[in-house]
Amino acid sequence: MTEGAETTRATRLAVVVSGRGSNLQAILDAVASGALRAEVCVVASNQPDAPALDRARRAGVPTVVVDHREVRPRAAFDAALADALEAHRPDYVVLAGFMRVLGAPFVERFAGRLVNIHPSLLPAFPGLDTHRRALEAGVAEHGATVHFVTAELDGGPSIARARVPVHPDDDPDRLAARVLAREHVLLPTVLAWLVAGKVRLEHGRVTVDSHPAPLDI
Ligand code: GAR
């Protein structure tokens, strides 16, 4: 490969999903529109029937399934998923609605190149069922966070957040829909920053264009 070809190679994103894939779709749309100068090199799922896989196929993106019910124990699943992703030479691995916890060896293999979108304003409400928990806690504001993944569940350094107000008549579904609409802006925005080299992770601290993270978008 010539030097020129090397410098113009598109940044390769591997996206890991478990279900619906609306965040994947937001990434694919941003790539198609040119807003995100990257290539989705593979979409991987632990669920063979995830609708997200159809979105990938429609976009002509290679798919791979590593079924967690078949590849056990967890360490073997993690290793098989990491190998499957690595085969597509990703620059970044994006967890976009991936509903499994990844162990330290996986996280270390992609350290600094592994990001997740989580449906809360971290560090509030790590884990599952975030919208119901936010309503039960009576918070005035909720949202979503994109963060680097570490071995601590939803505990890695945050890059950016999107905030939404909580309304008095919200139920978890209504609140989730309001957050999700913002996720679809947040995730492609952060990926565009990563691709443009604006995000630095040093000693567990993140900056974006020299501004301390997390940024609010
Ligand atoms: C999104 O809300 C995402 O933030 C959340 O799952 C949903 C996936 O929707 N992720 C997690 O809860 C990760 N623990 P999608 O499949 O339509 O993108």
Residues whose N, C-alpha, C, O or C-beta is under 5 A from the ligand:
A	BS01	GAR	G19 R20 G21 S22 N23 L24 A96 G97 F98 I117 H118 P119 G127
